[in-house]
């Protein structure tokens, strides 16, 4: 009887709370914001395609260059292109913490993942040349696919052989002195939490190679390009913050993952209001 009464009481409280919640009917202001966001997305798409056609000319040397020169050239071109593009769509980028990158040391960089805007923001604006782990399917997109694969280690996550090869490719990237950028959440964070749970890959890569992990946190990309809205883009200042590197020596991959997760979670909560 006590359990039944408790359940009834909880149900009653839940019903009261639901009744007190404001109606979710779209307001005129929200409708105008949505309309503007669709129009702004149209401008951003037209600008992206137009600038892509120009940018591809500057990427042509990547067909001839070998690593790490290919990655360095790719980053230079991408940085100029995305600097112009982001400012023209009203999304200027501010970067903090570049001093955490030490000369003569390369890193496994782990970054949060909230939006499709994360890739064009993160990879080009790393302080040094890098590669990122990326879906193989995107490389099939005409023209853009060339640029995409020049800066990536491609993987088909449904294919065991492809996943194994990507691990060896990432180790080779680190061996030649480039940074390796990984999104440990795997897919975009559609929750209300600062982070989703992390996969093990980035942390095993760090412990296997002895490379330190350097956390990077992106702010406001979810506001610009929300993962739950189609063809919707709003102008907003973007930020990328680099945190101090954490050594992988003497730690298991699980210990390293837990330490980095807590570090990034706490930093995000403390700085998301800025």
N, C-alpha and C positions, 0 to 999 in steps of 0.2 A: 504493500500500500504506500509506503514511504517513497519507493522508487516511482510509482505511478504519479503521485502528487508532484514530485520534483519535476517529472517530465511535463506534466500539465502546466506547472508554473513557468518552465523554460519556454514552452510553446507560447504561452500568453505573453511573456516578455518579448519574444521574437516578433509576435504579431503587432504588439504596441510599437516596437522599434520600426517595423516596416511601415506602419501607418504614419509615423512621424517623419519619414524620409520625404524629401521634396520630390515632386513629379519630375520625370525625366523627359518631358516633352521639349523638343528643341525650341530654344528662344530665337527671337529675331536676330539677336547678336551672334548666336552660334551659327545660325544659317548663313549670315554674311561672312563669318570667318571661314566656314566651309567653302563657300563660293570663291572667296579670295584664294584659299589654299589650292583649289582645283585650277584656277587661272594661273597662279604662281607656278604650279607644277607643270603647266603647259609651257610657260616661258622657260623653266629650267630644262625641260626635255628638248625643246627646240635649240636652246643654247648648247646643251650637251652634245647633240648630234652635229651641230655646226662646228663647234670647237673640236670635236673628235676627228672630223675630216681634215682639219688643219693640223692637229697634233700628230696624226699618224705619220705625216711626212718626217717629223723629227724623231719618231721611233724607228725609222727604217734601219739605222745603224745597228740596232739590236739583232737584226738577222745575221749580221756578220761578226759581231763581237762575242768573245768568250767570257765566261765568268772569271773573276768578279767584275770585270769591266762592263759587262752587259747590265748587271744590276745597278751599278753606279750611274751609267748613262740613263737607264730607265727612271731612276729616282730623280735625276736632275730635270728631265723633261716633264715627268709627272708633277713635280713640285711647282714648276712654272705654270703648267696648265691648270692645276687645281687651285693655285693661289688666285689666278684670274677668275676662274669659274666660281669659286666659293664667294668671292666678293661681289660678283655680278648677280648672284642669286640672294644676296643679303645675308650670307652666313660666314662672316670673317672668323678666322681661327686664331685663338691665343694659346700659346704653348708655355708651359712652366716645367722646370725641373731638368732641363737639358744638361745641367752640370753633373747629373748622376751618371752620365756616360763617360767612362774613363778611357783615355787614350791607350791603345794597345790591348784592350779587352773587348771581346764581343759577347753578346748576350742572347739568351732565350727571352724574348719579350712577350709578356702575356697581357692581353687587353680585353676589357669588357666589351660586350656586343649587344647593342640595343636596337640597331637600325641598319638598313642598307647604306646609309650615309657613312657608316664607320670605316669602310674600306678606302674610299677616296680621301678620307681625312687622315687615317692613320699611316698607311704605307708611305705616301709621298713625303710626309712631314716628320718622319723619324729623323733624328740628327745624322744618321749614317745610312749607307746602302743596306738593304735588307730584302728578304723574301718572306712571303706569307703563305701559309697553308690555305688552299682554296679548292673549291669544287671543280672537278674536271668538266662537268657539264657546261659551265659558263664559258669555257674556252671555245665552244662551238658557235658562239654568237659572232656573226660576220664583223670583221674589222676590230671591234672591241675585243674579241677573243684573242687576237694577237697580243695586244697590249696587256691583257689580263695574264696570259701565260708567261710573258717576259718577266713579270714581277712575282711569280708564284711557284710554289711546289704544288703540283696538281694531284688530287686524290679522288678516287671513286670510292666513297665510303661503303658501298654495298659489295665491294670486291676485295677479298682478303689479300690477294696478290698486290693489288694497287696500294692498299694500306701499308703492307710491309715495305714496298718500294719507296713510298713517301717517307717512311722513317729513315731509310738509308739516305735518301736525297737530302733530308733535313740535316742529318749528321755531316754530309759532305758540304753543305752550305756553311755550317759552323766551322768546319775544318779549314775552309779557305778564308775565314776571317769576317764573313758577313753575319749580321744579326738575323735571327729567325723569329718572325712575328706569328703568334698563335692566339686564337680566341678560344680559351679553355672551356667556355660555356657551350661551345659547339654550334648552337643556333642562336638566333636573336632572343633576347630576354623579353618575353611578353608578360611577365609578372609585374607586380608592384614593388618587388624587392630590389635592392641595389644590384644583386647578382643572382644568377642561377647556380646550381651546383656545378663544380668543375669536373671535366674528364681528366684522366690520368696522363694523357699523351705528352703534354708540354713538360710535365714534371719528371717523367721518366726520361725524356730527351735530355733534360738538364743534368739529372743524376748520372745518366749513362756517359755523357760527354764531359762532365765536370764543369760545365758552364754555369755562371750565375743567372738567376732569374731577375729580370727587371720589370716591375709592374707598370702598366700605362692605363690611365683611366680617362675615358671620353665622357664629356658632359654635354647634355642638351641635344644630342643627335636624335633622340627619341621624340623631342618636341618638333624638330625640323621635318623628320620623315618617320612618322609613327608606324610601327610594325603591323598594327591592326586596322590601318586605313589605306584604301587603294587610291592611287593617283592623287596624293595629298602632300603638299609641301609648304611649310611656313618659314619665312626668314627669321633667323635668330643667331646670336653670337654662339660660336662653338669653342670648346676648350679641350685641350689634351694635356694632362698632367703626368709627368714621370715621377715615380717614387724611387727611393734608394734601392739599389740592387741587393738581393739576398743570395748568399753563397749556397751552392748545392752540396758542397763537400761535407761529409759527415752526417748527412740527413737522408732518410728514406724518401721516396717519391711521395708517399702519403703524408709524411711530416712536412715536407716542403709545400705540398698542395694546401694543407690546412693553414700553415703560416701565411702564405700568400693570400689565400681566400679571406682570412680575418683582416689582414692588412688592407686589402682593397675595399672590403665591406665597410670598415670603420672610416677610411678616408673618404669614401663616397658619401656616407651619411654626414660627415663633418663639413663637406664642401659643396654639396649639390645645390645649396641655396644661393650660391654666388652668381 
